Amino acid sequence: MSETRSAKNYFAHGGNELVVGGKLTFLPGAAVEGADGLFDLPTAGSGTVLPFLADSTATTVAQLREDYNRLLGALRAAGLMEAGDP
């Protein structure tokens, strides 16, 4: 027989997991412990900026491959992608 629940929020796994199926509201002064960096979002002007890459004007697959590889190179140089196979 399948379990049924009438509440959207409930504890599972012996109380070790809180399942939230509804809206979670934090009131002023609320604190969340153990979530350092969880809610940190990048702001405009912060972080890595990639160099300008012109729009592709490729008319062949070979040219498109060159443009794609140039994009991959820019991502690697900016540290947004691993430099080699992991």
Buried (B, 14 or more C-beta within 10 A) or exposed (E): EEEEEEEEEEEEEEEEEEEEEEEEEEEEEEEEEEEEEEEEEEEEEEEEEEEEEEEEEEEEEEEEEEBEEEBEEBBEEEEEEEEEEE
